[in-house]
Every structure is written in C-alpha cells, then in structure tokens.
C-alpha cells in the first residue's frame, strides 16, 4: 500500500514538474513574441520616419529648385 501511495506521489510530482516546465516554456514564448513584436514595431516606425523625412527633403528640394 505504501509503495502504491509513493508511486502516486511520484506521478503527481512528475505532473507538477511537467506543468511547471510547460508554464516556463509558455512564459518564455510569450516574452519572445512580445520582444519580436516590439522590435518589428520599432523598425516599422523608424522606416516610416525615414521615408517621411526623405519625402519632405525631396519636396523641399523640388520647391526650392
């Protein structure tokens, strides 16, 4: 009987470890996704700013010339 109970506790322990591992993996994946999204947004914003600056410079040059 004691062996059976120990086996059950081992199963529960293994389940707990698996759950913790799954939670850690999910958290890591979420953090990576958030970082990637932030980087993409920053890159898009920088590209838009550069394009706007180039367009403004071209317009100013065309108007001045």
PyMOL Python script that loads the backbone (N, CA, C, O; Angstrom):
from pymol import cmd

cmd.read_pdbstr("""\
ATOM      1  N   UNK A   1       0.840  -1.204   0.000  1.00  0.00           N
ATOM      2  CA  UNK A   1       0.000   0.000   0.000  1.00  0.00           C
ATOM      3  C   UNK A   1       0.880   1.262   0.000  1.00  0.00           C
ATOM      4  O   UNK A   1       0.629   2.222  -0.729  1.00  0.00           O
ATOM      5  N   UNK A   2       1.923   1.221   0.848  1.00  0.00           N
ATOM      6  CA  UNK A   2       2.811   2.392   0.934  1.00  0.00           C
ATOM      7  C   UNK A   2       3.468   2.631  -0.419  1.00  0.00           C
ATOM      8  O   UNK A   2       3.583   3.770  -0.872  1.00  0.00           O
ATOM      9  N   UNK A   3       3.904   1.527  -1.068  1.00  0.00           N
ATOM     10  CA  UNK A   3       4.557   1.635  -2.386  1.00  0.00           C
ATOM     11  C   UNK A   3       3.606   2.295  -3.388  1.00  0.00           C
ATOM     12  O   UNK A   3       4.007   3.171  -4.155  1.00  0.00           O
ATOM     13  N   UNK A   4       2.339   1.862  -3.369  1.00  0.00           N
ATOM     14  CA  UNK A   4       1.341   2.426  -4.295  1.00  0.00           C
ATOM     15  C   UNK A   4       1.224   3.932  -4.058  1.00  0.00           C
ATOM     16  O   UNK A   4       1.218   4.724  -4.999  1.00  0.00           O
ATOM     17  N   UNK A   5       1.131   4.309  -2.780  1.00  0.00           N
ATOM     18  CA  UNK A   5       0.988   5.734  -2.462  1.00  0.00           C
ATOM     19  C   UNK A   5       2.226   6.505  -2.925  1.00  0.00           C
ATOM     20  O   UNK A   5       2.115   7.607  -3.461  1.00  0.00           O
ATOM     21  N   UNK A   6       3.401   5.917  -2.713  1.00  0.00           N
ATOM     22  CA  UNK A   6       4.635   6.581  -3.156  1.00  0.00           C
ATOM     23  C   UNK A   6       4.607   6.736  -4.678  1.00  0.00           C
ATOM     24  O   UNK A   6       4.996   7.777  -5.207  1.00  0.00           O
ATOM     25  N   UNK A   7       4.149   5.701  -5.373  1.00  0.00           N
ATOM     26  CA  UNK A   7       4.028   5.755  -6.831  1.00  0.00           C
ATOM     27  C   UNK A   7       3.111   6.891  -7.243  1.00  0.00           C
ATOM     28  O   UNK A   7       3.418   7.647  -8.164  1.00  0.00           O
ATOM     29  N   UNK A   8       1.975   7.009  -6.550  1.00  0.00           N
ATOM     30  CA  UNK A   8       1.029   8.092  -6.865  1.00  0.00           C
ATOM     31  C   UNK A   8       1.686   9.454  -6.644  1.00  0.00           C
ATOM     32  O   UNK A   8       1.560  10.362  -7.466  1.00  0.00           O
ATOM     33  N   UNK A   9       2.395   9.576  -5.508  1.00  0.00           N
ATOM     34  CA  UNK A   9       3.030  10.865  -5.227  1.00  0.00           C
ATOM     35  C   UNK A   9       4.095  11.156  -6.286  1.00  0.00           C
ATOM     36  O   UNK A   9       4.282  12.307  -6.681  1.00  0.00           O
ATOM     37  N   UNK A  10       4.796  10.106  -6.748  1.00  0.00           N
ATOM     38  CA  UNK A  10       5.783  10.292  -7.824  1.00  0.00           C
ATOM     39  C   UNK A  10       5.089  10.791  -9.090  1.00  0.00           C
ATOM     40  O   UNK A  10       5.575  11.702  -9.759  1.00  0.00           O
ATOM     41  N   UNK A  11       3.947  10.182  -9.408  1.00  0.00           N
ATOM     42  CA  UNK A  11       3.182  10.599 -10.596  1.00  0.00           C
ATOM     43  C   UNK A  11       2.779  12.065 -10.450  1.00  0.00           C
ATOM     44  O   UNK A  11       2.914  12.861 -11.379  1.00  0.00           O
ATOM     45  N   UNK A  12       2.276  12.403  -9.251  1.00  0.00           N
ATOM     46  CA  UNK A  12       1.853  13.792  -9.015  1.00  0.00           C
ATOM     47  C   UNK A  12       3.053  14.733  -9.131  1.00  0.00           C
ATOM     48  O   UNK A  12       2.959  15.823  -9.697  1.00  0.00           O
ATOM     49  N   UNK A  13       4.197  14.278  -8.574  1.00  0.00           N
ATOM     50  CA  UNK A  13       5.408  15.098  -8.639  1.00  0.00           C
ATOM     51  C   UNK A  13       5.810  15.313 -10.100  1.00  0.00           C
ATOM     52  O   UNK A  13       6.146  16.424 -10.511  1.00  0.00           O
ATOM     53  N   UNK A  14       5.769  14.223 -10.874  1.00  0.00           N
ATOM     54  CA  UNK A  14       6.128  14.320 -12.297  1.00  0.00           C
ATOM     55  C   UNK A  14       5.162  15.265 -13.008  1.00  0.00           C
ATOM     56  O   UNK A  14       5.572  16.092 -13.822  1.00  0.00           O
ATOM     57  N   UNK A  15       3.868  15.131 -12.689  1.00  0.00           N
ATOM     58  CA  UNK A  15       2.873  16.026 -13.307  1.00  0.00           C
ATOM     59  C   UNK A  15       3.177  17.475 -12.953  1.00  0.00           C
ATOM     60  O   UNK A  15       3.115  18.366 -13.800  1.00  0.00           O
ATOM     61  N   UNK A  16       3.507  17.693 -11.675  1.00  0.00           N
ATOM     62  CA  UNK A  16       3.804  19.055 -11.233  1.00  0.00           C
ATOM     63  C   UNK A  16       5.010  19.598 -12.002  1.00  0.00           C
ATOM     64  O   UNK A  16       5.001  20.743 -12.454  1.00  0.00           O
ATOM     65  N   UNK A  17       6.040  18.773 -12.144  1.00  0.00           N
ATOM     66  CA  UNK A  17       7.246  19.190 -12.876  1.00  0.00           C
ATOM     67  C   UNK A  17       6.889  19.516 -14.321  1.00  0.00           C
ATOM     68  O   UNK A  17       7.339  20.524 -14.866  1.00  0.00           O
ATOM     69  N   UNK A  18       6.075  18.656 -14.942  1.00  0.00           N
ATOM     70  CA  UNK A  18       5.661  18.873 -16.341  1.00  0.00           C
ATOM     71  C   UNK A  18       4.887  20.180 -16.447  1.00  0.00           C
ATOM     72  O   UNK A  18       5.110  20.964 -17.369  1.00  0.00           O
ATOM     73  N   UNK A  19       3.970  20.418 -15.497  1.00  0.00           N
ATOM     74  CA  UNK A  19       3.159  21.650 -15.509  1.00  0.00           C
ATOM     75  C   UNK A  19       4.075  22.872 -15.379  1.00  0.00           C
ATOM     76  O   UNK A  19       3.907  23.863 -16.089  1.00  0.00           O
ATOM     77  N   UNK A  20       5.047  22.786 -14.461  1.00  0.00           N
ATOM     78  CA  UNK A  20       5.979  23.913 -14.257  1.00  0.00           C
ATOM     79  C   UNK A  20       6.779  24.156 -15.533  1.00  0.00           C
ATOM     80  O   UNK A  20       6.958  25.300 -15.950  1.00  0.00           O
ATOM     81  N   UNK A  21       7.261  23.071 -16.155  1.00  0.00           N
ATOM     82  CA  UNK A  21       8.041  23.193 -17.398  1.00  0.00           C
ATOM     83  C   UNK A  21       7.186  23.844 -18.482  1.00  0.00           C
ATOM     84  O   UNK A  21       7.646  24.737 -19.193  1.00  0.00           O
ATOM     85  N   UNK A  22       5.931  23.388 -18.604  1.00  0.00           N
ATOM     86  CA  UNK A  22       5.015  23.940 -19.621  1.00  0.00           C
ATOM     87  C   UNK A  22       4.797  25.429 -19.366  1.00  0.00           C
ATOM     88  O   UNK A  22       4.825  26.232 -20.299  1.00  0.00           O
ATOM     89  N   UNK A  23       4.578  25.799 -18.096  1.00  0.00           N
ATOM     90  CA  UNK A  23       4.347  27.211 -17.748  1.00  0.00           C
ATOM     91  C   UNK A  23       5.576  28.042 -18.111  1.00  0.00           C
ATOM     92  O   UNK A  23       5.453  29.123 -18.687  1.00  0.00           O
ATOM     93  N   UNK A  24       6.770  27.528 -17.769  1.00  0.00           N
ATOM     94  CA  UNK A  24       8.019  28.254 -18.060  1.00  0.00           C
ATOM     95  C   UNK A  24       8.177  28.431 -19.570  1.00  0.00           C
ATOM     96  O   UNK A  24       8.529  29.514 -20.038  1.00  0.00           O
ATOM     97  N   UNK A  25       7.915  27.366 -20.329  1.00  0.00           N
ATOM     98  CA  UNK A  25       8.042  27.425 -21.796  1.00  0.00           C
ATOM     99  C   UNK A  25       7.057  28.447 -22.362  1.00  0.00           C
ATOM    100  O   UNK A  25       7.412  29.240 -23.233  1.00  0.00           O
ATOM    101  N   UNK A  26       5.816  28.425 -21.862  1.00  0.00           N
ATOM    102  CA  UNK A  26       4.787  29.365 -22.341  1.00  0.00           C
ATOM    103  C   UNK A  26       5.219  30.802 -22.041  1.00  0.00           C
ATOM    104  O   UNK A  26       5.089  31.685 -22.889  1.00  0.00           O
ATOM    105  N   UNK A  27       5.736  31.030 -20.827  1.00  0.00           N
ATOM    106  CA  UNK A  27       6.179  32.384 -20.443  1.00  0.00           C
ATOM    107  C   UNK A  27       7.314  32.833 -21.358  1.00  0.00           C
ATOM    108  O   UNK A  27       7.322  33.970 -21.832  1.00  0.00           O
ATOM    109  N   UNK A  28       8.281  31.934 -21.609  1.00  0.00           N
ATOM    110  CA  UNK A  28       9.421  32.266 -22.477  1.00  0.00           C
ATOM    111  C   UNK A  28       8.922  32.608 -23.880  1.00  0.00           C
ATOM    112  O   UNK A  28       9.362  33.589 -24.480  1.00  0.00           O
ATOM    113  N   UNK A  29       7.996  31.788 -24.399  1.00  0.00           N
ATOM    114  CA  UNK A  29       7.453  32.010 -25.754  1.00  0.00           C
ATOM    115  C   UNK A  29       6.742  33.364 -25.811  1.00  0.00           C
ATOM    116  O   UNK A  29       6.911  34.118 -26.769  1.00  0.00           O
ATOM    117  N   UNK A  30       5.947  33.668 -24.781  1.00  0.00           N
ATOM    118  CA  UNK A  30       5.209  34.944 -24.745  1.00  0.00           C
ATOM    119  C   UNK A  30       6.198  36.113 -24.722  1.00  0.00           C
ATOM    120  O   UNK A  30       6.014  37.100 -25.434  1.00  0.00           O
ATOM    121  N   UNK A  31       7.246  35.999 -23.902  1.00  0.00           N
ATOM    122  CA  UNK A  31       8.248  37.075 -23.805  1.00  0.00           C
ATOM    123  C   UNK A  31       8.937  37.266 -25.157  1.00  0.00           C
ATOM    124  O   UNK A  31       9.132  38.395 -25.608  1.00  0.00           O
ATOM    125  N   UNK A  32       9.305  36.153 -25.800  1.00  0.00           N
ATOM    126  CA  UNK A  32       9.986  36.225 -27.109  1.00  0.00           C
ATOM    127  C   UNK A  32       9.062  36.886 -28.134  1.00  0.00           C
ATOM    128  O   UNK A  32       9.496  37.739 -28.908  1.00  0.00           O
ATOM    129  N   UNK A  33       7.783  36.486 -28.135  1.00  0.00           N
ATOM    130  CA  UNK A  33       6.814  37.051 -29.091  1.00  0.00           C
ATOM    131  C   UNK A  33       6.663  38.555 -28.849  1.00  0.00           C
ATOM    132  O   UNK A  33       6.637  39.338 -29.798  1.00  0.00           O
ATOM    133  N   UNK A  34       6.565  38.954 -27.584  1.00  0.00           N
ATOM    134  CA  UNK A  34       6.408  40.378 -27.246  1.00  0.00           C
ATOM    135  C   UNK A  34       7.641  41.155 -27.718  1.00  0.00           C
ATOM    136  O   UNK A  34       7.513  42.231 -28.303  1.00  0.00           O
ATOM    137  N   UNK A  35       8.835  40.605 -27.463  1.00  0.00           N
ATOM    138  CA  UNK A  35      10.082  41.276 -27.865  1.00  0.00           C
ATOM    139  C   UNK A  35      10.121  41.417 -29.391  1.00  0.00           C
ATOM    140  O   UNK A  35      10.474  42.475 -29.911  1.00  0.00           O
ATOM    141  N   UNK A  36       9.757  40.350 -30.100  1.00  0.00           N
ATOM    142  CA  UNK A  36       9.762  40.374 -31.578  1.00  0.00           C
ATOM    143  C   UNK A  36       8.776  41.431 -32.081  1.00  0.00           C
ATOM    144  O   UNK A  36       9.092  42.192 -32.995  1.00  0.00           O
ATOM    145  N   UNK A  37       7.585  41.474 -31.485  1.00  0.00           N
ATOM    146  CA  UNK A  37       6.558  42.448 -31.899  1.00  0.00           C
ATOM    147  C   UNK A  37       7.072  43.868 -31.656  1.00  0.00           C
ATOM    148  O   UNK A  37       6.908  44.742 -32.507  1.00  0.00           O
ATOM    149  N   UNK A  38       7.689  44.097 -30.503  1.00  0.00           N
ATOM    150  CA  UNK A  38       8.212  45.435 -30.173  1.00  0.00           C
ATOM    151  C   UNK A  38       9.295  45.823 -31.185  1.00  0.00           C
ATOM    152  O   UNK A  38       9.314  46.951 -31.677  1.00  0.00           O
ATOM    153  N   UNK A  39      10.192  44.889 -31.490  1.00  0.00           N
ATOM    154  CA  UNK A  39      11.278  45.163 -32.443  1.00  0.00           C
ATOM    155  C   UNK A  39      10.691  45.492 -33.818  1.00  0.00           C
ATOM    156  O   UNK A  39      11.129  46.437 -34.474  1.00  0.00           O
ATOM    157  N   UNK A  40       9.706  44.714 -34.248  1.00  0.00           N
ATOM    158  CA  UNK A  40       9.072  44.935 -35.560  1.00  0.00           C
ATOM    159  C   UNK A  40       8.409  46.314 -35.585  1.00  0.00           C
ATOM    160  O   UNK A  40       8.540  47.048 -36.565  1.00  0.00           O
ATOM    161  N   UNK A  41       7.705  46.664 -34.520  1.00  0.00           N
ATOM    162  CA  UNK A  41       7.021  47.968 -34.445  1.00  0.00           C
ATOM    163  C   UNK A  41       8.056  49.095 -34.515  1.00  0.00           C
ATOM    164  O   UNK A  41       7.859  50.079 -35.228  1.00  0.00           O
ATOM    165  N   UNK A  42       9.154  48.948 -33.776  1.00  0.00           N
ATOM    166  CA  UNK A  42      10.205  49.980 -33.763  1.00  0.00           C
ATOM    167  C   UNK A  42      10.795  50.123 -35.167  1.00  0.00           C
ATOM    168  O   UNK A  42      11.000  51.239 -35.645  1.00  0.00           O
ATOM    169  N   UNK A  43      11.068  48.999 -35.824  1.00  0.00           N
ATOM    170  CA  UNK A  43      11.644  49.022 -37.178  1.00  0.00           C
ATOM    171  C   UNK A  43      10.674  49.711 -38.141  1.00  0.00           C
ATOM    172  O   UNK A  43      11.085  50.537 -38.956  1.00  0.00           O
ATOM    173  N   UNK A  44       9.395  49.372 -38.046  1.00  0.00           N
ATOM    174  CA  UNK A  44       8.375  49.969 -38.932  1.00  0.00           C
ATOM    175  C   UNK A  44       8.310  51.481 -38.695  1.00  0.00           C
ATOM    176  O   UNK A  44       8.249  52.261 -39.646  1.00  0.00           O
ATOM    177  N   UNK A  45       8.323  51.885 -37.437  1.00  0.00           N
ATOM    178  CA  UNK A  45       8.248  53.321 -37.098  1.00  0.00           C
ATOM    179  C   UNK A  45       9.473  54.043 -37.670  1.00  0.00           C
ATOM    180  O   UNK A  45       9.345  55.119 -38.255  1.00  0.00           O
ATOM    181  N   UNK A  46      10.655  53.451 -37.501  1.00  0.00           N
ATOM    182  CA  UNK A  46      11.897  54.068 -37.997  1.00  0.00           C
ATOM    183  C   UNK A  46      11.838  54.191 -39.527  1.00  0.00           C
ATOM    184  O   UNK A  46      12.204  55.225 -40.085  1.00  0.00           O
ATOM    185  N   UNK A  47      11.377  53.138 -40.191  1.00  0.00           N
ATOM    186  CA  UNK A  47      11.282  53.145 -41.662  1.00  0.00           C
ATOM    187  C   UNK A  47      10.305  54.241 -42.107  1.00  0.00           C
ATOM    188  O   UNK A  47      10.589  54.984 -43.047  1.00  0.00           O
ATOM    189  N   UNK A  48       9.170  54.338 -41.438  1.00  0.00           N
ATOM    190  CA  UNK A  48       8.159  55.356 -41.784  1.00  0.00           C
ATOM    191  C   UNK A  48       8.755  56.753 -41.593  1.00  0.00           C
ATOM    192  O   UNK A  48       8.569  57.628 -42.438  1.00  0.00           O
ATOM    193  N   UNK A  49       9.464  56.959 -40.494  1.00  0.00           N
ATOM    194  CA  UNK A  49      10.073  58.274 -40.208  1.00  0.00           C
ATOM    195  C   UNK A  49      11.092  58.612 -41.304  1.00  0.00           C
ATOM    196  O   UNK A  49      11.121  59.736 -41.805  1.00  0.00           O
ATOM    197  N   UNK A  50      11.922  57.638 -41.669  1.00  0.00           N
ATOM    198  CA  UNK A  50      12.952  57.854 -42.702  1.00  0.00           C
ATOM    199  C   UNK A  50      12.282  58.197 -44.039  1.00  0.00           C
ATOM    200  O   UNK A  50      12.714  59.116 -44.735  1.00  0.00           O
ATOM    201  N   UNK A  51      11.237  57.463 -44.386  1.00  0.00           N
ATOM    202  CA  UNK A  51      10.524  57.698 -45.656  1.00  0.00           C
ATOM    203  C   UNK A  51       9.912  59.106 -45.641  1.00  0.00           C
ATOM    204  O   UNK A  51       9.998  59.828 -46.634  1.00  0.00           O
ATOM    205  N   UNK A  52       9.309  59.488 -44.542  1.00  0.00           N
ATOM    206  CA  UNK A  52       8.677  60.818 -44.428  1.00  0.00           C
ATOM    207  C   UNK A  52       9.749  61.905 -44.572  1.00  0.00           C
ATOM    208  O   UNK A  52       9.541  62.898 -45.268  1.00  0.00           O
ATOM    209  N   UNK A  53      10.885  61.713 -43.914  1.00  0.00           N
ATOM    210  CA  UNK A  53      11.977  62.703 -43.973  1.00  0.00           C
ATOM    211  C   UNK A  53      12.478  62.821 -45.420  1.00  0.00           C
ATOM    212  O   UNK A  53      12.700  63.926 -45.915  1.00  0.00           O
ATOM    213  N   UNK A  54      12.653  61.688 -46.085  1.00  0.00           N
ATOM    214  CA  UNK A  54      13.135  61.677 -47.484  1.00  0.00           C
ATOM    215  C   UNK A  54      12.121  62.410 -48.378  1.00  0.00           C
ATOM    216  O   UNK A  54      12.502  63.222 -49.222  1.00  0.00           O
ATOM    217  N   UNK A  55      10.845  62.118 -48.186  1.00  0.00           N
ATOM    218  CA  UNK A  55       9.787  62.750 -49.000  1.00  0.00           C
ATOM    219  C   UNK A  55       9.796  64.263 -48.761  1.00  0.00           C
ATOM    220  O   UNK A  55       9.693  65.043 -49.708  1.00  0.00           O
ATOM    221  N   UNK A  56       9.918  64.669 -47.513  1.00  0.00           N
ATOM    222  CA  UNK A  56       9.928  66.105 -47.168  1.00  0.00           C
ATOM    223  C   UNK A  56      11.143  66.770 -47.823  1.00  0.00           C
ATOM    224  O   UNK A  56      11.026  67.857 -48.388  1.00  0.00           O
ATOM    225  N   UNK A  57      12.305  66.120 -47.747  1.00  0.00           N
ATOM    226  CA  UNK A  57      13.538  66.671 -48.337  1.00  0.00           C
ATOM    227  C   UNK A  57      13.353  66.815 -49.855  1.00  0.00           C
ATOM    228  O   UNK A  57      13.716  67.837 -50.436  1.00  0.00           O
ATOM    229  N   UNK A  58      12.790  65.790 -50.482  1.00  0.00           N
ATOM    230  CA  UNK A  58      12.576  65.813 -51.941  1.00  0.00           C
ATOM    231  C   UNK A  58      11.617  66.955 -52.297  1.00  0.00           C
ATOM    232  O   UNK A  58      11.858  67.689 -53.256  1.00  0.00           O
ATOM    233  N   UNK A  59      10.548  67.106 -51.537  1.00  0.00           N
ATOM    234  CA  UNK A  59       9.550  68.165 -51.794  1.00  0.00           C
ATOM    235  C   UNK A  59      10.221  69.537 -51.641  1.00  0.00           C
ATOM    236  O   UNK A  59      10.021  70.427 -52.469  1.00  0.00           O
ATOM    237  N   UNK A  60      11.011  69.699 -50.586  1.00  0.00           N
ATOM    238  CA  UNK A  60      11.686  70.984 -50.327  1.00  0.00           C
ATOM    239  C   UNK A  60      12.653  71.281 -51.480  1.00  0.00           C
ATOM    240  O   UNK A  60      12.700  72.404 -51.981  1.00  0.00           O
ATOM    241  N   UNK A  61      13.414  70.278 -51.891  1.00  0.00           N
ATOM    242  CA  UNK A  61      14.389  70.460 -52.980  1.00  0.00           C
ATOM    243  C   UNK A  61      13.651  70.841 -54.271  1.00  0.00           C
ATOM    244  O   UNK A  61      14.066  71.757 -54.980  1.00  0.00           O
ATOM    245  N   UNK A  62      12.567  70.138 -54.564  1.00  0.00           N
ATOM    246  CA  UNK A  62      11.800  70.396 -55.796  1.00  0.00           C
ATOM    247  C   UNK A  62      11.212  71.813 -55.744  1.00  0.00           C
ATOM    248  O   UNK A  62      11.259  72.542 -56.735  1.00  0.00           O
ATOM    249  N   UNK A  63      10.670  72.195 -54.605  1.00  0.00           N
ATOM    250  CA  UNK A  63      10.038  73.523 -54.457  1.00  0.00           C
ATOM    251  C   UNK A  63      11.118  74.610 -54.548  1.00  0.00           C
ATOM    252  O   UNK A  63      10.911  75.629 -55.206  1.00  0.00           O
ATOM    253  N   UNK A  64      12.248  74.403 -53.903  1.00  0.00           N
ATOM    254  CA  UNK A  64      13.324  75.405 -53.880  1.00  0.00           C
ATOM    255  C   UNK A  64      13.942  75.510 -55.276  1.00  0.00           C
ATOM    256  O   UNK A  64      14.208  76.614 -55.750  1.00  0.00           O
ATOM    257  N   UNK A  65      14.170  74.382 -55.930  1.00  0.00           N
ATOM    258  CA  UNK A  65      14.789  74.373 -57.267  1.00  0.00           C
ATOM    259  C   UNK A  65      13.697  74.711 -58.288  1.00  0.00           C
ATOM    260  O   UNK A  65      13.969  74.765 -59.488  1.00  0.00           O
TER     261      UNK A  65
END
""", "prot")
cmd.dss("prot")
cmd.show_as("cartoon", "prot")
cmd.util.cbc("prot")
cmd.orient("prot")
